[in-house]
Amino acid sequence: MRFLLCHIRSLITLSGMLFCASLMAQNIPSGPLSIPVYHPMVLNPAIVGSKDFTNISFTTRAFKNWDNQLIHAHKRLTSPDGSFSNFGAGGYTFFEQVDQSWNAGFAVAGAYHYSLDEAKIHNLSGGASLKGLFSIPKKPDESTADSLATTFKPEMDLGVYYYGPSAFGGLSLTSIFGAYRHYHLYGGYKFLLSRNQSIVLEPSLLVSLNDSTFSEAHKQITPYLKLYLQNFYIGTYMKSVDLFALFFQYQFPRFYTGVFLEFPRKGFLNDDNIIFELSLGINLGAENRRFQTHRHW
């Protein structure tokens, strides 16, 4: 009898492990939705340190459900003589609620930046991040409460990134130890419309795939569009013909704030179908950056 009970308990434990593994199969963190806009280093660690000032940002989903929060920080490290070195460092932590669990985690990231010209305007970087992911199942059944305890999973991301005065682009691989690896290709170009008014139009594309969506890669392409007006930008993206998205950000001298909205194009709007995310950030040392024009922020 004891032998049978041990096998039953082992099966329950195995079921719990498979359940938790299925939770980790998704791209974590999956929210906030504005990660590509406000926290691109989550998708590509090579972006860490690409700004020559310290950037700290917090984003949360607001309105009815405060179920996604993410905070990140990254900077370009300096040499003993005070000049910028080739290394960038950063990290982030997040919390999110999904259908069957609460997910939380943290990451530390580093990147090496190589200048392609003497003026150090065109740069190429390579980066990596180490992550720790916690999954806490919601309301486990009494019979499986022990097996569905909090789980911890280590993860790692890799990426390369090019950035210059006008163009940028990167390729990254996230969750390389997971059941479903995720691949991200991101790039865009800044068209200078007015130098005096610092008006810049920035179209870009994000392609995010995993091992099961390669055959339908054309369905995973998301175009973005930003319009910069000095210290302000407004943008949108096209993820679905049934959804409308709008985001904007304003830069004050030392801090900035942004709002991200997504809602259906048709039907009545309510707290359940409107996604509202608020972002707050601070730039430390931005007054000493090499590029003083608005279009580089």
Secondary structure, 3 states (H helix, E strand, C coil): CHHHHHHHHHHHHHHHHHHHHHHHCCCCCCCCCCHHHHCHHHCCHHHCCCCCCEEEEEEEECCCCCCEEEEEEEEEEECCCCCEEEEEEEEEEEEEECCCEEEEEEEEEEEEEEECCCCCCCEEEEEEEEEEEEEEECCCCHHHCCCCCCEEEEEEEEEEEEECCCEEEEEEEECCCCCCCEEEEEEEECEEEECCCCEEEEEEEEEEEECCCHHHHHHHEEEEEEEEECCEEEEEECCCCCEEEEEEEEECCCEEEEEEEEEECCCCCCCCCCEEEEEEEEEECHHHCCCCCHHHC
